[in-house]
Amino acid sequence: MSQYAPSSDFKRALDSSPEANTDDDKTEEDVPKPQNYLWLAIVACFCPAYPINIVALVFSIMAQNSYEDGDIEGSKRLGRNAKWVAVASIIIGLLVIAISCTVHFTWK
């Protein structure tokens, strides 16, 4: 036995040290999965704005691949791009449908 018994103050100091405090460390399992908006890109593929909605689908798949590679920030960025390109594709597709219906039903 040693002549100095560890005191409770010494143990408390070690417990509160930054090296011993691992509760605040985030692991990959704790980070929520960013949205890749694949469902929105698939819905956008049914609109008649084909080059644009294919780009949205590619961005969405790239966001999923970035997340699987561990690039969380890149996945968030690509997911945002996929969302906005898909929304633009849906809006353009609805405009094309509206213009086509207007031209078709007004011309005699």
MODELLER restraints for C-alpha pairs under 7 A, 6 or more apart:
rsr = mdl.restraints
at = mdl.atoms
rsr.add(forms.Gaussian(group=physical.xy_distance, feature=features.Distance(at['CA:14:A'], at['CA:20:A']), mean=6.93, stdev=0.5))
rsr.add(forms.Gaussian(group=physical.xy_distance, feature=features.Distance(at['CA:34:A'], at['CA:75:A']), mean=6.63, stdev=0.5))
rsr.add(forms.Gaussian(group=physical.xy_distance, feature=features.Distance(at['CA:34:A'], at['CA:76:A']), mean=5.62, stdev=0.5))
rsr.add(forms.Gaussian(group=physical.xy_distance, feature=features.Distance(at['CA:35:A'], at['CA:76:A']), mean=6.99, stdev=0.5))
rsr.add(forms.Gaussian(group=physical.xy_distance, feature=features.Distance(at['CA:35:A'], at['CA:79:A']), mean=5.92, stdev=0.5))
rsr.add(forms.Gaussian(group=physical.xy_distance, feature=features.Distance(at['CA:36:A'], at['CA:60:A']), mean=5.13, stdev=0.5))
rsr.add(forms.Gaussian(group=physical.xy_distance, feature=features.Distance(at['CA:36:A'], at['CA:63:A']), mean=5.58, stdev=0.5))
rsr.add(forms.Gaussian(group=physical.xy_distance, feature=features.Distance(at['CA:36:A'], at['CA:64:A']), mean=6.15, stdev=0.5))
rsr.add(forms.Gaussian(group=physical.xy_distance, feature=features.Distance(at['CA:36:A'], at['CA:79:A']), mean=4.35, stdev=0.5))
rsr.add(forms.Gaussian(group=physical.xy_distance, feature=features.Distance(at['CA:37:A'], at['CA:60:A']), mean=6.07, stdev=0.5))
rsr.add(forms.Gaussian(group=physical.xy_distance, feature=features.Distance(at['CA:37:A'], at['CA:79:A']), mean=6.27, stdev=0.5))
rsr.add(forms.Gaussian(group=physical.xy_distance, feature=features.Distance(at['CA:37:A'], at['CA:82:A']), mean=6.54, stdev=0.5))
rsr.add(forms.Gaussian(group=physical.xy_distance, feature=features.Distance(at['CA:37:A'], at['CA:83:A']), mean=5.93, stdev=0.5))
rsr.add(forms.Gaussian(group=physical.xy_distance, feature=features.Distance(at['CA:38:A'], at['CA:57:A']), mean=6.77, stdev=0.5))
rsr.add(forms.Gaussian(group=physical.xy_distance, feature=features.Distance(at['CA:38:A'], at['CA:60:A']), mean=5.38, stdev=0.5))
rsr.add(forms.Gaussian(group=physical.xy_distance, feature=features.Distance(at['CA:40:A'], at['CA:86:A']), mean=6.40, stdev=0.5))
rsr.add(forms.Gaussian(group=physical.xy_distance, feature=features.Distance(at['CA:41:A'], at['CA:53:A']), mean=6.60, stdev=0.5))
rsr.add(forms.Gaussian(group=physical.xy_distance, feature=features.Distance(at['CA:41:A'], at['CA:56:A']), mean=5.52, stdev=0.5))
rsr.add(forms.Gaussian(group=physical.xy_distance, feature=features.Distance(at['CA:41:A'], at['CA:57:A']), mean=5.03, stdev=0.5))
rsr.add(forms.Gaussian(group=physical.xy_distance, feature=features.Distance(at['CA:41:A'], at['CA:86:A']), mean=5.34, stdev=0.5))
rsr.add(forms.Gaussian(group=physical.xy_distance, feature=features.Distance(at['CA:42:A'], at['CA:57:A']), mean=6.78, stdev=0.5))
rsr.add(forms.Gaussian(group=physical.xy_distance, feature=features.Distance(at['CA:44:A'], at['CA:53:A']), mean=5.64, stdev=0.5))
rsr.add(forms.Gaussian(group=physical.xy_distance, feature=features.Distance(at['CA:44:A'], at['CA:86:A']), mean=5.65, stdev=0.5))
rsr.add(forms.Gaussian(group=physical.xy_distance, feature=features.Distance(at['CA:44:A'], at['CA:89:A']), mean=6.11, stdev=0.5))
rsr.add(forms.Gaussian(group=physical.xy_distance, feature=features.Distance(at['CA:44:A'], at['CA:90:A']), mean=5.40, stdev=0.5))
rsr.add(forms.Gaussian(group=physical.xy_distance, feature=features.Distance(at['CA:45:A'], at['CA:53:A']), mean=5.34, stdev=0.5))
rsr.add(forms.Gaussian(group=physical.xy_distance, feature=features.Distance(at['CA:45:A'], at['CA:54:A']), mean=6.84, stdev=0.5))
rsr.add(forms.Gaussian(group=physical.xy_distance, feature=features.Distance(at['CA:47:A'], at['CA:90:A']), mean=5.99, stdev=0.5))
rsr.add(forms.Gaussian(group=physical.xy_distance, feature=features.Distance(at['CA:47:A'], at['CA:93:A']), mean=4.77, stdev=0.5))
rsr.add(forms.Gaussian(group=physical.xy_distance, feature=features.Distance(at['CA:48:A'], at['CA:93:A']), mean=4.88, stdev=0.5))
rsr.add(forms.Gaussian(group=physical.xy_distance, feature=features.Distance(at['CA:49:A'], at['CA:89:A']), mean=5.85, stdev=0.5))
rsr.add(forms.Gaussian(group=physical.xy_distance, feature=features.Distance(at['CA:49:A'], at['CA:92:A']), mean=6.39, stdev=0.5))
rsr.add(forms.Gaussian(group=physical.xy_distance, feature=features.Distance(at['CA:49:A'], at['CA:93:A']), mean=5.20, stdev=0.5))
rsr.add(forms.Gaussian(group=physical.xy_distance, feature=features.Distance(at['CA:52:A'], at['CA:85:A']), mean=6.91, stdev=0.5))
rsr.add(forms.Gaussian(group=physical.xy_distance, feature=features.Distance(at['CA:52:A'], at['CA:89:A']), mean=5.68, stdev=0.5))
rsr.add(forms.Gaussian(group=physical.xy_distance, feature=features.Distance(at['CA:53:A'], at['CA:86:A']), mean=5.89, stdev=0.5))
rsr.add(forms.Gaussian(group=physical.xy_distance, feature=features.Distance(at['CA:53:A'], at['CA:89:A']), mean=5.44, stdev=0.5))
rsr.add(forms.Gaussian(group=physical.xy_distance, feature=features.Distance(at['CA:56:A'], at['CA:82:A']), mean=4.64, stdev=0.5))
rsr.add(forms.Gaussian(group=physical.xy_distance, feature=features.Distance(at['CA:56:A'], at['CA:85:A']), mean=5.26, stdev=0.5))
rsr.add(forms.Gaussian(group=physical.xy_distance, feature=features.Distance(at['CA:56:A'], at['CA:86:A']), mean=5.20, stdev=0.5))
rsr.add(forms.Gaussian(group=physical.xy_distance, feature=features.Distance(at['CA:57:A'], at['CA:82:A']), mean=6.92, stdev=0.5))
rsr.add(forms.Gaussian(group=physical.xy_distance, feature=features.Distance(at['CA:59:A'], at['CA:78:A']), mean=5.72, stdev=0.5))
rsr.add(forms.Gaussian(group=physical.xy_distance, feature=features.Distance(at['CA:59:A'], at['CA:79:A']), mean=6.81, stdev=0.5))
rsr.add(forms.Gaussian(group=physical.xy_distance, feature=features.Distance(at['CA:59:A'], at['CA:81:A']), mean=6.65, stdev=0.5))
rsr.add(forms.Gaussian(group=physical.xy_distance, feature=features.Distance(at['CA:59:A'], at['CA:82:A']), mean=4.96, stdev=0.5))
rsr.add(forms.Gaussian(group=physical.xy_distance, feature=features.Distance(at['CA:60:A'], at['CA:78:A']), mean=6.77, stdev=0.5))
rsr.add(forms.Gaussian(group=physical.xy_distance, feature=features.Distance(at['CA:60:A'], at['CA:79:A']), mean=5.84, stdev=0.5))
rsr.add(forms.Gaussian(group=physical.xy_distance, feature=features.Distance(at['CA:60:A'], at['CA:82:A']), mean=5.25, stdev=0.5))
rsr.add(forms.Gaussian(group=physical.xy_distance, feature=features.Distance(at['CA:62:A'], at['CA:78:A']), mean=6.80, stdev=0.5))
rsr.add(forms.Gaussian(group=physical.xy_distance, feature=features.Distance(at['CA:63:A'], at['CA:75:A']), mean=4.35, stdev=0.5))
rsr.add(forms.Gaussian(group=physical.xy_distance, feature=features.Distance(at['CA:63:A'], at['CA:78:A']), mean=5.00, stdev=0.5))
rsr.add(forms.Gaussian(group=physical.xy_distance, feature=features.Distance(at['CA:63:A'], at['CA:79:A']), mean=5.42, stdev=0.5))
rsr.add(forms.Gaussian(group=physical.xy_distance, feature=features.Distance(at['CA:64:A'], at['CA:75:A']), mean=6.68, stdev=0.5))
rsr.add(forms.Gaussian(group=physical.xy_distance, feature=features.Distance(at['CA:66:A'], at['CA:72:A']), mean=6.94, stdev=0.5))
rsr.add(forms.Gaussian(group=physical.xy_distance, feature=features.Distance(at['CA:66:A'], at['CA:74:A']), mean=6.27, stdev=0.5))
rsr.add(forms.Gaussian(group=physical.xy_distance, feature=features.Distance(at['CA:66:A'], at['CA:75:A']), mean=5.11, stdev=0.5))
rsr.add(forms.Gaussian(group=physical.xy_distance, feature=features.Distance(at['CA:67:A'], at['CA:75:A']), mean=5.37, stdev=0.5))
